[in-house]
């Protein structure tokens, strides 16, 4: 239910389970998320008139895309549906990921840039076989459930009440209990997501480490078998031309041998090799099945295991599949366990897809991991060995990073899970590649970084949203943040005169105007970086937040890195953006005005004149630009923009402060005095960047405004257990002027909580953030797919969304403003 308090959190571990950490997101496999949620598609009658033109024009745009065989970058006709099944995904950053369900399914594939396949693949599974005295006494599929009539010899139905799942990204654990045979299994899933590591963190690989415990007195022969098939679960898997190949790698320094099977294929005309493998070592035997039919009975795997506890291990290569057929492979480990003994069985899954293209096929990109494994597409065996030889080192580094957070008794247990598990998005939606020779040295060294705005809003590096999410990058992989910024800076000073029609108002304009920040770096259905600004709802050249958010991020990044060369490089770009933005000050009072349309990140919420959100961003952009000018000794700019700032500060207070909060805008419209949750976004960023200047935002007014927002936008709904609604009226009711004003935005809620922490309001901050976690990770089951928005009606918008990463701004605020918490 929505009004669940933190002490009633059912995903926060309440008991110690041997082999599992004390913190994380934990459920039994039989847990069901029963709430029915739907994508938001039906605005209120009062909201429809303003959306009619958009609806007609975007429908026309969508049909044109379909006629060209392409999907629109925002497909409102086919939204991603709610599936409350997901667990921790696997893989590194920028090389594709595979999503898993908390019951063990392989169920969401992002192998091809910008394309998601939401299919549960029945043939991708783990199988347990138990033998006594040479006879099989137990054999079951441990993971997932039957989703089709194929593989009918396989037995699903492991008792889900006998298994527990837990995750702290990038690791996950599943405990299986088989009491009738006194056997306990723990599967540990480890991906190489390691802060400040730009090598292993890019590798497309995951280790599955099984701890097998015989808690009885009789000797058991136990085998675990890993099965996998070609493709991603869709119709293209039947295209034919796939084949399997066995391999074996001997470790030069140990007696261990890594052996397995590769599956060679093409995904959207790009060569890709899957490899499943296991480690043969003392007391552990490895066998394999070279190929089986995933749509057959599965007897060639099942019966062989049942008869012998292992597979036939035919060597070599299979024949290529013909059209209409698929192919699978299996790797099995077997060990003998006396009573009371424990053995470790090690598996890996890697994929070698080093060269990728986007839909327009104009530029080839080598994924970052290819710097170490090459572009020849034949390195899957070496990658498998690397994974199995290094997973323990990854775990050590992951624990060293996470332990200060997990061991901090001053922060809530649910928050630790929230913070770490939301980080899935950095890998799940990202690409890191080499392809453009004319780039800054940072980009050349660390690769071009791009991540999608969302699973269904498919635009890379959407900048108004990245503003919130970027704390995760600057804290954990700062070079990726700088790389992204250098690419953005290059785009600012470029132009593209292609004519575009904008669907909200029907106007026509240039795709990219010189000396403006682009909304995004392009659509994977086109050619990102080459053609930016795929967003076509509004002409974002007139958005009032984009230019300012670039200035704010540059200074925040400088504060974080102390990289003077970065600030020097960006300063001329900041200056042209400030000069252009100054044109929006129509009455020469130092304060910019909004243009009477939804000209900022809330792109369905109209703003007139001076506004709390954009006006506040402008004030703080002025202050941070002045600070940059001071650091770089740009005296003329310092004097000019200090003068503008002084005028703007006075105007902002006169036009917007009402004694309790800053009005939404200064117009005479009916919602001008709405209480906006994000009204202090500028001050949040300024203080997060180390500048405390009470002349810009008076401290007493900041605290009064935050208390008003907390009482009205947070505590006014579900007893404060839903986060912060974007807009309320002075009487506490929802602002229903637009669909977005009555939404709860995951990233805005986190940003608001971070502001509260900066102001010493820790209790209110954690109460605010809890609502976000409660809705997404407990009540509605949005785990590992946190949306942009949800509503009291249980509607949601845009699953798997970038802005939810703003939870890392909370951690930033805690570490900068309350560092003593982590010393305890």
Secondary structure, DSSP 8 states (H G I E B T S, - for coil): -TT--GGG-SSB--S--TTS-SSSEEEETT-------EE-----HHHHGGGHHHHHHHHHHHHHHHHTT---SB-SSS-----TTB---BS-SSB-EEEEBTTS-EEEEEEETTEEE----TTSEEEEEEEETTEEEEEEE-SS---SSSSTTS-----GGGEEEEEETTEEEEEEEEGGGTEEEEEEEEE---TT-SSGGG--EEEEEEEEEE-SSS-EEEEEEEEEESSSSSGGGGS---EEEEEEEE-SSSS-EEEEEEEEEEETTEEEEEEEEEEEBTTEEEEEEEEE-TTS--HHHHHHHHHHSS-----SB-----TT---EEEEEEEEEE-TT-EEEEEEEEEEE--EEE-TT---EEEETTHHHH-SSS--HHHHHHHHHHHHHHHHHHHHHHHHHHHT-TTS-HHHHHHHHHTTHHHHHTEEEEE--SS--HHHHHH-EEEEBSBSSB--BT-HHHHHHHHHHHHHH-HHHHHHHHHHHHHHHT--EEEEEE-TTT--EEEEE-TTS--S-S--TTS-TTTS-----SS-GGG-SSHHHHHHHHHHHHHHHH--HHHHHHHHHHHHHHHHHHHTT-SSSSS---EESS--SSSTTS--EESBHHHHHHHHHHHHHHHHHHHHTT-HHHHHHHHHHHHHHHHHHHHHHB-SSSB-SBSSSSTTTT-EETTTTHHHHHHHHTT---TTTS-HHHHHHHHHHHIIIIITTSGGGTS--BSEE-TTS-B--SSTTTT-EEHHHHHHHHHHHHHTT-HHHHHHHHHHHHIIIIIIS--TTS--SEE-TTSEEESSSBGGGGGHHHHHHHHHHH-GGGGT-
